[in-house]
Amino acid sequence: MTTALSGRDVAQRLSDQFPNMVNLCDGSCLWVKPEAVAEVAKFLRDTPGLDFDYLASLTAVDFWDHFDVVYHLASLQRNHTLVLRCQLPGRQNLALPSVVDVWRGADLQEREAYDMFGIQFTGHPNMKRLLTWEGFPGHPLRKDWL
């Protein structure tokens, strides 16, 4: 049976390695500062006992005053899961470091978040639209589109 790791337990391990990078932890969800997401992702993948080797999904949520980028992680080896979130304030110049180097499966998912929400992923090897055409006016899943 797959189990959700406690956000508090993972937050404690992260805080030892990355002081002041964890914003909040709640149940099996952990919020980290946007600038630390790639480093935290590598830590979660490479740390024995955590071994988050699979990115199940990456998406974004528009809250009008900010966006959350949500990563659903799994360890196939240990059979546990974790939700990692980053909050991006405002509506302009939204950017996060790419995690494609950590989980190759993030490639198309980051491109989809860019296309649908306008969130840039710095360091992505091919950051361009995925579902709409180049020159499409706006980002269709944003609440202020149209």
Contact map, one row per residue, 1 for C-alpha under 8 A:
11100000000000000000000000000000000000000000000000000000000000000000000000000010000000000000000000000000000000000000000000000000000000000000000000
11110000000000000000000000000000000000000000000000000000000000000000000000000011100000000000000000000000000000000000000000000000000000000000000000
11111000000000000000000000000000000000000000000000000000000000000000000000000011100000000000000000000000000000000000000000000000000000000000000000
01111100000000000000000000010000000000000000000000000000000000000000000000000001110000000000000000000000000000000000000000000000000000000000000000
00111110110000000000000000010000000000000000000000000000000000000000000000000001110000000000000000000000000000000000000000000000000000000000000000
00011111110000000000000001111000000000000000000000000000000000000000000000000000010000000000000000000000000000000000000000000000000000000000000000
00001111111000000000000011111100000000000000000000000000000000000000000000000000010000000000000000000000000000000000000000000000000000000000000000
00000111111100000000000011110100000000000000000000000000000000000000000000000000000000000000000000000000000000000000000000000000000000000000000000
00001111111110000000000000000000000000000000000000000000000000000000000000000000000000000000000000000000000000000000000000000000000000000000000000
00001111111111000000000000000000000000000000000000000000000000000000000000000000000000000000000000000000000000000000000000000000000000000000000000
00000011111111100000010010000100000000000000000000000000000000000000000000000000000000000000000000000000000000000000000000000000000000000000000000
00000001111111110000000000000000000000000000000000000000000000000000000000000000000000000000000000000000000000000000000000000000000000000000000000
00000000111111111000000000000000000000000000000000000000000000000000000000000000000000000000000000000000000000000000000000000000000000000000000000
00000000011111111110110000000000000000010000000000000000000000000000000000000000000000000000000000000000000000000000000000000000000000000000000000
00000000001111111111110000000000000000000000000000000000000000000000000000000000000000000000000000000000000000000000000000000000000000000000000000
00000000000111111110000000000000000000000000000000000000000000000000000000000000000000000000000000000000000000000000000000000000000000000000000000
00000000000011111110000000000000000000000000000000000000000000000000000000000000000000000000000000000000000000000000000000000000000000000000000000
00000000000001111111110000000000000000010000000000000000000000000000000000000000000000000000000000000000000000000000000000000000000000000000000000
00000000000001111111110000000000000000000000000000000000000000000000000000000000000000000000000000000000000000000000000000000000000000000000000000
00000000000000100111111000000000000000000000000000000000000000000000000000000000000000000000000000000000000000000000000000000000000000000000000000
00000000000001100111111000000001100100000000000000000000000000000000000000000000000000000000000000000000000000000000000000000000000000000000000000
00000000001001100111111110000111100000000000000000000000000000000000000000000000000000000000000000000000000000000000000000000000000000000000000000
00000000000000000001111110000111100000000000000000000000000000000000000000000000000000000000000000000000000000000000000000000000000000000000000000
00000000000000000000011111000111000000000000000000000000000000000000000000000000000000000000000000000000000000000000000000000000000000000000000000
00000011001000000000011111111110000000000000000000000000000000000000000000000000000000000000000000000000000000000000000000000000000000000000000000
00000111000000000000000111111100000000000000000000000000000000000000000000000000000000000000000000000000000000000000000000000000000000000000000000
00000111000000000000000011111000000000000000000000000000000000000000000000000000000000000000000000000000000000000000000000000000000000000000000000
00011111000000000000000011111100000000000000000000000000000000000000000000000000111000000000000000000000000000000000000000000000000000000000000000
00000110000000000000000011111110000000000000000000000000000000000000000000000000011110000000000000000000000000000000000000000000000000000000000000
00000011001000000000011111011111000000000000000000000000000000000000000000000000011110000000000000000000000000000000000000000000000000000000000000
00000000000000000000011110001111100000000000000000000000000000000000000000000000000111100000000000000000000000000000000000000000000000000000000000
00000000000000000000111100000111110110000000000000000000000000000000000000000000000111100000000000000000000000000000000000000000000000000000000000
00000000000000000000111000000011111110000000000000000000000000000000000000000000000001100000000000000000000000000000000000000000000000000000000000
00000000000000000000000000000001111110000000000000000000000000000000000000000000000001110000000110000000000000000000000000000000000000000000000000
00000000000000000000000000000000111111000000000000000000000000000000000000000000000000000000000110000000000000000000000000000000000000000000000000
00000000000000000000100000000001111111110000000000000000000000000000000000000000000000000000000010000000000000000000000000000000000000000000000000
00000000000000000000000000000001111111111000000000000000000000000000000000000000000001000000000110100000000000000000000000000000000000000000000000
00000000000000000000000000000000001111111100000000000000000000000000000000000000000000000000000011100100000000000000000000000000000000000000000000
00000000000000000000000000000000000111111110000000000000000000000000000000000000000000000000000000000000000000000000000000000000000000000000000000
00000000000001000100000000000000000111111111000000000000000000000000000000000000000000000000000000000000000000000000000000000000000000000000000000
00000000000000000000000000000000000011111111100000000000000000000000000000000000000000000000000000100100000000000000000000000000000000000000000000
00000000000000000000000000000000000001111111110000000000000000000000000000000000000000000000000000000100000000000000000000000000000000000000000000
00000000000000000000000000000000000000111111111000000000000000000000000000000000000000000000000000000000000000000000000000000000000000000000000000
00000000000000000000000000000000000000011111111001110000000000000000000000000000000000000000000000000000000000000000000000000000000000000000000000
00000000000000000000000000000000000000001111111001111000000000000000000000000000000000000000000000000100000000000000000000000000000000000000000000
00000000000000000000000000000000000000000111111101110000000000000000000000000000000000000000000000000000000000000000000000000000000000000000000000
00000000000000000000000000000000000000000011111111100000000000000000000000000000000000000000000000000000000000000000000000000000000000000000000000
00000000000000000000000000000000000000000000011111100000000000000000000000000000000000000000000000000000000000000000000000000000000000000000000000
00000000000000000000000000000000000000000000001111100000000000000000000000000100000000000000000000000000000000000000000000000000000000000000000000
00000000000000000000000000000000000000000001111111110000000000000000000000100100000000000000000000000000000000000000000000000000000000000000000000
00000000000000000000000000000000000000000001111111111000000000000000000000101100000000000000000000000000000000000000000000000000000000000000000000
00000000000000000000000000000000000000000001110001111110000000000000000011110000100000000000000000000000000000000000000000000000000000000000000000
00000000000000000000000000000000000000000000100000111110000000000000000011111000000000000000000000000010000000000000000000000000000000000000000000
00000000000000000000000000000000000000000000000000011111000000000000000011110000000000000000000000000010000000000000000000000000000000000000000000
00000000000000000000000000000000000000000000000000011111110000000000001111000000000000000000000000000010110000000000000000000000000000000000000000
00000000000000000000000000000000000000000000000000000111110000000000001111000000000000000000000000000000000000000000000000000000000000000000000000
00000000000000000000000000000000000000000000000000000011111000000000011110000000000000000000000000000000010010000000000000000000000000000000000000
00000000000000000000000000000000000000000000000000000011111100000000111100000000000000000000000000000000010011001000000000000000000000000000000000
00000000000000000000000000000000000000000000000000000000111110000000111000000000000000000000000000000000000011001000000000000000000000000000000000
00000000000000000000000000000000000000000000000000000000011111000011110000000000000000000000000000000000000000001000100000000000000000000000000000
00000000000000000000000000000000000000000000000000000000001111100011110000000000000000000000000000000000000000000000000000000000000000000000000000
00000000000000000000000000000000000000000000000000000000000111111111000000000000000000000000000000000000000000000000100000000000000000000000011000
00000000000000000000000000000000000000000000000000000000000011111111000000000000000000000000000000000000000000000000000000000000000000000000000000
00000000000000000000000000000000000000000000000000000000000001111110000000000000000000000010000000000000000000000000000000000000000000000000001000
00000000000000000000000000000000000000000000000000000000000001111110000000000000000000001110000000000000000000000000000000000000000000000000000000
00000000000000000000000000000000000000000000000000000000000001111111000000000000000000111110000000000000000000000000000000000000000000000000000000
00000000000000000000000000000000000000000000000000000000000111111111100000000000000000111110000000000000000000000000000000000000000000000000000000
00000000000000000000000000000000000000000000000000000000000111100111110000000000000011110000000000000000000000000000000000000000000000000000000000
00000000000000000000000000000000000000000000000000000000011110000011111000000000000011110000000000000000000000000000000000000000000000000000000000
00000000000000000000000000000000000000000000000000000000111110000001111100000000001111000000000000000000000000000000000000000000000000000000000000
00000000000000000000000000000000000000000000000000000011111000000000111110000000001110000000000000000000000000000000000000000000000000000000000000
00000000000000000000000000000000000000000000000000000011110000000000011111000000111100000000000000000000000000000000000000000000000000000000000000
00000000000000000000000000000000000000000000000000011111100000000000001111100000111100000000000000000000000000000000000000000000000000000000000000
00000000000000000000000000000000000000000000000000011111000000000000000111110011110000000000000000000000000000000000000000000000000000000000000000
00000000000000000000000000000000000000000000000001111100000000000000000011111111100000000000000000000000000000000000000000000000000000000000000000
00000000000000000000000000000000000000000000000000011100000000000000000001111111000000000000000000000000000000000000000000000000000000000000000000
00000000000000000000000000000000000000000000000000101000000000000000000000111110000000000000000000000000000000000000000000000000000000000000000000
00000000000000000000000000000000000000000000000011100000000000000000000000111111000000000000000000000000000000000000000000000000000000000000000000
11100000000000000000000000000000000000000000000000000000000000000000000001111111100000000000000000000000000000000000000000000000000000000000000000
01111000000000000000000000000000000000000000000000000000000000000000000001110111110000000000000000000000000000000000000000000000000000000000000000
01111000000000000000000000010000000000000000000000010000000000000000000111100011111000000000000000000000000000000000000000000000000000000000000000
00011110000000000000000000011100000000000000000000000000000000000000000111000001111100000000000000000000000000000000000000000000000000000000000000
00000000000000000000000000011100000000000000000000000000000000000000011110000000111110000000000000000000000000000000000000000000000000000000000000
00000000000000000000000000001111000000000000000000000000000000000000011110000000011111000000000000000000000000000000000000000000000000000000000000
00000000000000000000000000001111000000000000000000000000000000000001111000000000001111100000000000000000000000000000000000000000000000000000000000
00000000000000000000000000000011110010000000000000000000000000000001110000000000000111110000000000000000000000000000000000000000000000000000000000
00000000000000000000000000000011110000000000000000000000000000000111100000000000000011111000000000000000000000000000000000000000000000000000000000
00000000000000000000000000000000010000000000000000000000000000000111100000000000000001111100011000000000000000000000000000000000000000000000000000
00000000000000000000000000000000000000000000000000000000000000001110000000000000000000111110010000000000000000000000000000000000000000000000000000
00000000000000000000000000000000000000000000000000000000000000001110000000000000000000011111010000000000000000000000000000000000000000000000000000
00000000000000000000000000000000000000000000000000000000000000011110000000000000000000001111110000000000000000000000000000000000000000000000000000
00000000000000000000000000000000000000000000000000000000000000000000000000000000000000000111110000000000000000000000000000000000000000000000000000
00000000000000000000000000000000000000000000000000000000000000000000000000000000000000000011111000000000000000000000001100000000000000000000000000
00000000000000000000000000000000000000000000000000000000000000000000000000000000000000011111111100000000000000000000011100000000000000000000000000
00000000000000000000000000000000000000000000000000000000000000000000000000000000000000010000111110000000000000000000001111000000000000000000000000
00000000000000000000000000000000011010000000000000000000000000000000000000000000000000000000011111000000000000000000001111000000000000000000000000
00000000000000000000000000000000011111000000000000000000000000000000000000000000000000000000001111100000000000000000000011110000000000000000000000
00000000000000000000000000000000000001000000000000000000000000000000000000000000000000000000000111111000000001000000000011110000000000000000000000
00000000000000000000000000000000000011001000000000000000000000000000000000000000000000000000000011111111010000000000000000010000000000000000000000
00000000000000000000000000000000000000000000000000000000000000000000000000000000000000000000000001111111111000000000000000010000000000000000000000
00000000000000000000000000000000000000000000000000000000000000000000000000000000000000000000000001111111000000000000000000000000000000000000000000
00000000000000000000000000000000000001001100100000000000000000000000000000000000000000000000000000111111000000000000000000000000000000000000000000
00000000000000000000000000000000000000000000000000001110000000000000000000000000000000000000000000111111110000000000000000000000000000000000000000
00000000000000000000000000000000000000000000000000000000000000000000000000000000000000000000000000111111111000000000000000000000000000000000000000
00000000000000000000000000000000000000000000000000000010000000000000000000000000000000000000000000010011111110000000000000000000000000000000000000
00000000000000000000000000000000000000000000000000000010110000000000000000000000000000000000000000110011111111000000000000000000000000000000000000
00000000000000000000000000000000000000000000000000000000000000000000000000000000000000000000000000010001111111100000000000010000000000000000000000
00000000000000000000000000000000000000000000000000000000000000000000000000000000000000000000000000000000111111110000000000000000010000000000000000
00000000000000000000000000000000000000000000000000000000111000000000000000000000000000000000000000000000111111111000000000000000000000000000000000
00000000000000000000000000000000000000000000000000000000011000000000000000000000000000000000000001000000011111111100000010000000000000000000000000
00000000000000000000000000000000000000000000000000000000000000000000000000000000000000000000000000000000001111111110000000000011110000000000000000
00000000000000000000000000000000000000000000000000000000000000000000000000000000000000000000000000000000000111111111000000000000111000000000000000
00000000000000000000000000000000000000000000000000000000011100000000000000000000000000000000000000000000000011111111111000000000000000000000000000
00000000000000000000000000000000000000000000000000000000000000000000000000000000000000000000000000000000000001111111111110000011100000000000000000
00000000000000000000000000000000000000000000000000000000000000000000000000000000000000000000000000000000000000111111111000000001111100000011000000
00000000000000000000000000000000000000000000000000000000000000000000000000000000000000000000000000000000000000011111110000000000000000000011110000
00000000000000000000000000000000000000000000000000000000000101000000000000000000000000000000000000000000000000001111111000000000000000000011110000
00000000000000000000000000000000000000000000000000000000000000000000000000000000000000000000010000000000000000001111111100000000000000000110000000
00000000000000000000000000000000000000000000000000000000000000000000000000000000000000000000111100000000000000001110111110000000000000000000000000
00000000000000000000000000000000000000000000000000000000000000000000000000000000000000000000111100000000000000000100011111000010000000000000000000
00000000000000000000000000000000000000000000000000000000000000000000000000000000000000000000001111000000000001000100001111110010000000000000000000
00000000000000000000000000000000000000000000000000000000000000000000000000000000000000000000001111000000000000000000000111110000000000000000000000
00000000000000000000000000000000000000000000000000000000000000000000000000000000000000000000000011000000000000000000000011111000000000000000000000
00000000000000000000000000000000000000000000000000000000000000000000000000000000000000000000000011110000001000000000000011111110000000000000000000
00000000000000000000000000000000000000000000000000000000000000000000000000000000000000000000000000000000000000000000000000111110000000000000000000
00000000000000000000000000000000000000000000000000000000000000000000000000000000000000000000000000000000000000000000000000011111000000000000000000
00000000000000000000000000000000000000000000000000000000000000000000000000000000000000000000000000000000000000100100000110011111100000000000000000
00000000000000000000000000000000000000000000000000000000000000000000000000000000000000000000000000000000000000100110000000000111110001000000000000
00000000000000000000000000000000000000000000000000000000000000000000000000000000000000000000000000000000000000110110000000000011111111000000000000
00000000000000000000000000000000000000000000000000000000000000000000000000000000000000000000000000000000000100110010000000000001111110000000000000
00000000000000000000000000000000000000000000000000000000000000000000000000000000000000000000000000000000000000010010000000000000111110000000000000
00000000000000000000000000000000000000000000000000000000000000000000000000000000000000000000000000000000000000000010000000000000111111010000000000
00000000000000000000000000000000000000000000000000000000000000000000000000000000000000000000000000000000000000000000000000000000111111110000000000
00000000000000000000000000000000000000000000000000000000000000000000000000000000000000000000000000000000000000000000000000000001100111110000000000
00000000000000000000000000000000000000000000000000000000000000000000000000000000000000000000000000000000000000000000000000000000000011111000000000
00000000000000000000000000000000000000000000000000000000000000000000000000000000000000000000000000000000000000000000000000000000000111111110000000
00000000000000000000000000000000000000000000000000000000000000000000000000000000000000000000000000000000000000000000000000000000000000111110000000
00000000000000000000000000000000000000000000000000000000000000000000000000000000000000000000000000000000000000000000010000000000000000011111000010
00000000000000000000000000000000000000000000000000000000000000000000000000000000000000000000000000000000000000000011110000000000000000011111110010
00000000000000000000000000000000000000000000000000000000000000000000000000000000000000000000000000000000000000000011100000000000000000000111110010
00000000000000000000000000000000000000000000000000000000000000000000000000000000000000000000000000000000000000000001100000000000000000000011111010
00000000000000000000000000000000000000000000000000000000000001000000000000000000000000000000000000000000000000000001100000000000000000000011111110
00000000000000000000000000000000000000000000000000000000000001010000000000000000000000000000000000000000000000000000000000000000000000000000111110
00000000000000000000000000000000000000000000000000000000000000000000000000000000000000000000000000000000000000000000000000000000000000000000011111
00000000000000000000000000000000000000000000000000000000000000000000000000000000000000000000000000000000000000000000000000000000000000000111111111
00000000000000000000000000000000000000000000000000000000000000000000000000000000000000000000000000000000000000000000000000000000000000000000000111
